[in-house]
């Protein structure tokens, strides 16, 4: 089976859908950033269940246009959406 290429259209779709969901649903515990220098989507999830030196913290995922495969990018995208929709940890 031939691997599907991860392209700019997929990347822009993900970025748009993540931002759209966060805005429309007034999600307060995430930070979504598009880093144009390295062509990545940086998604940070803030939650007291993450611990950093005993203090509440965060965790993050990055989707890279030139490093991720179609499959790995969509797996990360689904984890990001699930974190926003269901409040589960990354």
Order of alpha helices (4+ residues) and beta strands (2+ residues): alpha-beta-beta-beta-alpha
